[in-house]
Amino acid sequence: MPVTKPSRRAASRNRAYAEADAVNHSFLTALGARIRSLRALRGITRKMLAEQSGVSERFLAELETGNGNASVLLLRHLARALDVPVTSLISEGGEFPAELAHTTELLRKLAPNELHDVQQWLLKRFGESQTQGRRERIALIGLRGAGKSTLGAALAKKLDVPFFELDRLIEKASGVPLAAMFDLYGQSGYRRFERSCLDELLAAQSRFVLATGGSIVSESATFKRLLASCYTIWLRAMPEDHMKRVIAQGDMRPMSQSSEAMADLKRILGEREPLYARADLTIDTSDASLPGALSTIARQFQS
């Protein structure tokens, strides 16, 4: 019959359109999740990313929920603001060797203590030259309000070594306060100063305690440099303690002003926890007092 073929053809075409729409929606959803994850990892709000990228906050919200279809130029602006290659936003996989992907899947199944054992074996087997002197250089990592500055200064005094705060070194090198750093240089500029200051410190000092910025773990190359060169300690705390300490310090930067402050903080902590967990040692500063945490760390360096 004359209507049969057009009807079948139309049905087939509609199925193809529906399948294409589903694939496109899946891609846009993954893109939005990737942007949201990178933003949380770097500890910046949607408003901050909108200001740094020139993309409207409203459209950014649509993009992060998978309902926005961005142009290549817009994605380029976002990638620059997040300081990542634009390909990392739109990648659909296939960037890494299969062996690495399989190994990663195996590692995901390990408990934290097992991961630590694997890390130590890998360092001993493949990174012998890098591990020399690591225990002479101690780096504290963790979210703002974890106690890095307070505990770091006390630990340095106890071990009779210099104490440095990476953010203060960045301020000195750049000549501007940290609060103005992002306005003048943007995220990528801050990261460049962060890496150069870390490299200079490692070249100039053989022994020290260093308090790092909370987002250092989000810059892969710099964090790898830190892990390879320093004995890293994650100062862990409950989100409520982080927020309480930051506000008590008088730091009213974006997170503490937002009505969704706690949700944002928990999301950031959730994104960064797997990275913080790569540290050599974890100290829970919510449960331990300053003297208790100090004693626990100091015991690691007693012969």
VEXDREN-2710 file (C-alpha; in Angstrom, 1 decimal):
% VEXDREN-2710
k/r/px/py/pz
1/MET/0.0/0.0/0.0
2/PRO/1.3/3.5/-0.8
3/VAL/1.2/4.7/2.9
4/THR/3.2/1.7/4.2
5/LYS/6.6/2.7/3.1
6/PRO/6.5/6.3/4.1
7/SER/5.0/5.3/7.5
8/ARG/7.8/2.8/8.1
9/ARG/10.4/5.3/6.9
10/ALA/9.0/8.0/9.2
11/ALA/9.0/5.6/12.1
12/SER/12.6/4.6/11.5
13/ARG/13.5/8.3/11.1
14/ASN/11.8/9.1/14.4
15/ARG/13.6/6.3/16.2
16/ALA/17.0/7.6/14.8
17/TYR/16.1/11.1/16.0
18/ALA/15.1/9.8/19.4
19/GLU/18.4/7.8/19.7
20/ALA/20.4/10.8/18.6
21/ASP/18.6/13.0/21.1
22/ALA/19.3/10.5/23.9
23/VAL/23.0/10.4/23.0
24/ASN/23.3/14.2/22.8
25/HIS/21.5/14.5/26.2
26/SER/23.8/12.0/27.7
27/PHE/26.8/13.9/26.4
28/LEU/25.5/17.3/27.7
29/THR/24.7/15.8/31.1
30/ALA/28.3/14.4/31.3
31/LEU/29.7/17.8/30.2
32/GLY/27.7/19.6/32.9
33/ALA/28.8/17.1/35.6
34/ARG/32.4/17.5/34.5
35/ILE/32.2/21.3/34.8
36/ARG/30.5/21.1/38.1
37/SER/33.1/18.6/39.4
38/LEU/36.0/20.8/38.2
39/ARG/34.4/23.8/39.8
40/ALA/33.9/22.0/43.1
41/LEU/37.5/20.6/43.0
42/ARG/38.9/24.1/42.7
43/GLY/36.6/25.4/45.4
44/ILE/35.0/28.1/43.4
45/THR/31.3/29.0/43.3
46/ARG/29.1/29.1/40.2
47/LYS/29.1/32.9/40.5
48/MET/32.9/33.1/40.6
49/LEU/33.2/30.9/37.6
50/ALA/30.7/33.0/35.7
51/GLU/32.7/36.1/36.5
52/GLN/36.1/34.6/35.6
53/SER/34.8/33.1/32.3
54/GLY/32.4/35.8/31.1
55/VAL/29.6/33.2/30.9
56/SER/26.3/34.2/32.5
57/GLU/25.6/32.5/35.8
58/ARG/22.1/31.6/34.5
59/PHE/23.5/29.8/31.4
60/LEU/26.2/28.2/33.5
61/ALA/23.4/26.7/35.7
62/GLU/21.7/25.3/32.7
63/LEU/25.0/23.9/31.4
64/GLU/25.8/22.2/34.7
65/THR/22.4/20.5/34.7
66/GLY/22.7/19.2/31.2
67/ASN/20.2/21.6/29.7
68/GLY/22.6/24.0/28.0
69/ASN/24.3/23.5/24.7
70/ALA/27.5/25.6/24.7
71/SER/29.4/26.8/21.7
72/VAL/33.1/25.9/21.3
73/LEU/34.2/29.4/22.1
74/LEU/32.1/29.4/25.3
75/LEU/33.7/26.1/26.3
76/ARG/37.1/27.6/25.6
77/HIS/36.3/30.5/28.0
78/LEU/35.2/28.0/30.7
79/ALA/38.3/25.8/30.2
80/ARG/40.5/28.8/30.6
81/ALA/38.8/29.9/33.7
82/LEU/39.1/26.4/35.2
83/ASP/42.7/26.2/33.9
84/VAL/42.2/23.0/32.1
85/PRO/42.5/22.1/28.4
86/VAL/39.2/22.4/26.5
87/THR/39.6/18.8/25.5
88/SER/39.2/17.7/29.1
89/LEU/35.7/19.2/29.1
90/ILE/34.5/17.4/26.0
91/SER/36.6/14.2/26.2
92/GLU/34.5/11.0/25.8
93/GLY/37.3/8.7/26.9
94/GLY/40.1/6.8/25.2
95/GLU/42.8/9.2/26.5
96/PHE/44.7/6.6/28.6
97/PRO/46.2/3.3/27.8
98/ALA/44.0/0.3/28.6
99/GLU/46.5/-1.0/31.1
100/LEU/46.2/2.2/33.1
101/ALA/42.4/2.0/33.0
102/HIS/42.5/-1.6/34.2
103/THR/44.9/-0.8/37.0
104/THR/42.8/2.2/38.1
105/GLU/39.7/-0.1/38.3
106/LEU/41.7/-2.5/40.5
107/LEU/42.9/0.4/42.8
108/ARG/39.3/1.7/43.2
109/LYS/38.4/-1.6/44.9
110/LEU/41.1/-1.3/47.5
111/ALA/40.6/-0.1/51.1
112/PRO/42.5/3.1/52.1
113/ASN/45.1/1.1/54.1
114/GLU/45.7/-1.2/51.0
115/LEU/46.0/1.8/48.8
116/HIS/48.6/3.2/51.1
117/ASP/50.6/-0.1/50.9
118/VAL/50.4/0.0/47.1
119/GLN/51.6/3.6/47.1
120/GLN/54.5/2.8/49.3
121/TRP/55.5/-0.2/47.2
122/LEU/55.3/1.8/44.0
123/LEU/57.5/4.6/45.5
124/LYS/60.0/2.0/46.6
125/ARG/60.0/0.1/43.3
126/PHE/59.9/3.0/40.9
127/GLY/60.6/6.2/42.7
128/GLU/63.6/5.5/44.9
129/SER/65.5/8.7/43.9
130/GLN/62.4/10.8/44.4
131/THR/61.8/9.6/48.0
132/GLN/65.2/10.7/49.3
133/GLY/64.8/13.5/51.7
134/ARG/61.0/13.5/51.6
135/ARG/60.7/13.0/55.4
136/GLU/62.8/16.1/55.9
137/ARG/60.2/18.2/54.0
138/ILE/56.7/18.0/55.5
139/ALA/53.7/19.4/53.7
140/LEU/50.3/19.8/55.3
141/ILE/47.3/19.5/53.0
142/GLY/43.6/19.9/53.6
143/LEU/40.6/22.2/53.2
144/ARG/40.6/25.7/54.8
145/GLY/40.0/25.5/58.5
146/ALA/41.7/22.1/58.9
147/GLY/44.4/23.7/61.2
148/LYS/47.3/23.7/58.7
149/SER/48.8/27.1/59.8
150/THR/48.3/26.5/63.6
151/LEU/49.5/22.9/63.6
152/GLY/52.2/23.6/61.0
153/ALA/53.8/26.4/63.0
154/ALA/53.8/24.2/66.2
155/LEU/55.2/21.2/64.4
156/ALA/58.0/23.2/62.8
157/LYS/58.9/24.6/66.2
158/LYS/59.0/21.1/67.8
159/LEU/61.1/19.7/64.9
160/ASP/63.3/22.9/64.9
161/VAL/62.8/23.5/61.2
162/PRO/61.5/26.6/59.2
163/PHE/57.8/27.0/58.7
164/PHE/56.3/28.3/55.5
165/GLU/52.8/29.0/54.2
166/LEU/52.6/28.6/50.4
167/ASP/49.9/31.3/50.1
168/ARG/52.2/33.9/51.9
169/LEU/55.0/32.9/49.5
170/ILE/52.7/33.5/46.5
171/GLU/51.7/36.9/47.9
172/LYS/55.3/37.8/48.2
173/ALA/56.2/36.6/44.8
174/SER/53.3/38.3/43.1
175/GLY/53.3/41.5/45.1
176/VAL/49.5/41.4/45.6
177/PRO/47.3/40.1/48.4
178/LEU/45.8/36.7/47.8
179/ALA/42.3/38.2/47.7
180/ALA/43.3/40.3/44.6
181/MET/45.3/37.5/42.9
182/PHE/42.4/36.0/41.0
183/ASP/41.1/39.4/39.9
184/LEU/44.5/40.3/38.5
185/TYR/45.9/37.0/37.2
186/GLY/42.9/34.6/37.2
187/GLN/43.0/30.9/38.1
188/SER/45.8/30.1/35.7
189/GLY/48.0/32.9/37.0
190/TYR/47.5/31.8/40.6
191/ARG/48.5/28.2/39.6
192/ARG/51.6/29.4/37.9
193/PHE/52.7/31.3/41.0
194/GLU/51.8/28.3/43.2
195/ARG/54.0/26.0/41.2
196/SER/56.9/28.3/40.8
197/CYS/56.9/29.2/44.6
198/LEU/56.8/25.5/45.5
199/ASP/59.7/24.7/43.1
200/GLU/61.7/27.6/44.5
201/LEU/61.1/26.5/48.1
202/LEU/62.2/22.9/47.3
203/ALA/65.3/24.2/45.6
204/ALA/66.2/26.5/48.5
205/GLN/65.3/24.5/51.6
206/SER/66.1/20.9/52.5
207/ARG/64.1/20.8/55.7
208/PHE/60.8/22.6/56.5
209/VAL/57.1/22.3/57.3
210/LEU/54.8/23.8/54.7
211/ALA/51.1/24.7/54.9
212/THR/49.6/24.5/51.4
213/GLY/46.5/26.0/50.0
214/GLY/43.4/23.8/50.2
215/SER/43.1/23.6/46.4
216/ILE/46.6/22.5/45.6
217/VAL/45.3/18.9/45.1
218/SER/43.2/20.1/42.1
219/GLU/46.3/21.0/40.1
220/SER/47.6/17.6/39.1
221/ALA/51.2/18.4/38.1
222/THR/51.8/20.6/41.2
223/PHE/50.3/18.0/43.5
224/LYS/52.4/15.2/42.0
225/ARG/55.4/17.3/42.6
226/LEU/54.4/17.8/46.2
227/LEU/53.8/14.1/46.8
228/ALA/57.1/13.2/45.2
229/SER/59.1/15.7/47.1
230/CYS/57.5/16.0/50.5
231/TYR/56.1/13.8/53.3
232/THR/52.4/14.9/53.0
233/ILE/50.0/14.9/55.9
234/TRP/46.2/15.4/55.4
235/LEU/44.6/17.3/58.2
236/ARG/41.1/16.0/58.0
237/ALA/38.0/17.5/59.7
238/MET/34.2/17.4/59.6
239/PRO/32.6/20.0/57.2
240/GLU/31.0/21.7/60.2
241/ASP/34.4/22.2/61.9
242/HIS/35.9/23.5/58.7
243/MET/33.1/26.1/58.4
244/LYS/33.2/27.1/62.1
245/ARG/37.0/27.6/62.1
246/VAL/37.0/29.6/58.8
247/ILE/34.3/32.0/60.2
248/ALA/36.0/32.2/63.5
249/GLN/39.2/33.4/61.7
250/GLY/37.2/36.2/60.2
251/ASP/37.4/34.8/56.7
252/MET/34.1/35.7/55.1
253/ARG/35.0/34.8/51.5
254/PRO/32.4/33.3/49.2
255/MET/31.6/30.1/50.9
256/SER/30.7/31.6/54.3
257/GLN/28.4/34.2/52.7
258/SER/26.4/31.8/50.6
259/SER/23.0/30.5/51.7
260/GLU/24.2/27.1/50.4
261/ALA/27.6/27.4/52.1
262/MET/27.5/24.0/53.8
263/ALA/26.3/22.2/50.7
264/ASP/29.1/23.8/48.7
265/LEU/31.7/22.9/51.3
266/LYS/30.6/19.3/51.5
267/ARG/30.6/19.0/47.7
268/ILE/34.2/20.5/47.5
269/LEU/35.3/18.1/50.3
270/GLY/33.7/15.2/48.5
271/GLU/35.5/16.0/45.3
272/ARG/38.9/16.4/47.0
273/GLU/38.8/13.6/49.5
274/PRO/40.2/11.0/47.1
275/LEU/43.1/13.3/46.3
276/TYR/43.7/14.3/50.0
277/ALA/43.7/10.6/50.8
278/ARG/46.9/10.2/48.7
279/ALA/48.9/11.7/51.6
280/ASP/51.4/9.7/53.6
281/LEU/49.5/10.3/56.8
282/THR/46.0/11.4/57.8
283/ILE/45.2/13.2/61.0
284/ASP/41.6/13.8/62.1
285/THR/41.7/17.3/63.7
286/SER/38.0/17.1/64.6
287/ASP/38.6/14.4/67.1
288/ALA/42.2/15.3/68.2
289/SER/43.3/18.3/70.2
290/LEU/46.3/20.4/69.0
291/PRO/48.7/18.8/71.5
292/GLY/47.3/15.3/70.6
293/ALA/47.6/15.8/66.8
294/LEU/51.1/17.3/67.3
295/SER/52.3/14.3/69.3
296/THR/50.8/11.9/66.8
297/ILE/52.7/13.6/63.9
298/ALA/55.9/14.0/65.9
299/ARG/56.1/10.3/66.7
300/GLN/56.3/9.6/62.9
301/PHE/59.7/11.4/62.9
302/GLN/61.2/10.0/66.1
303/SER/64.0/7.5/65.4
END
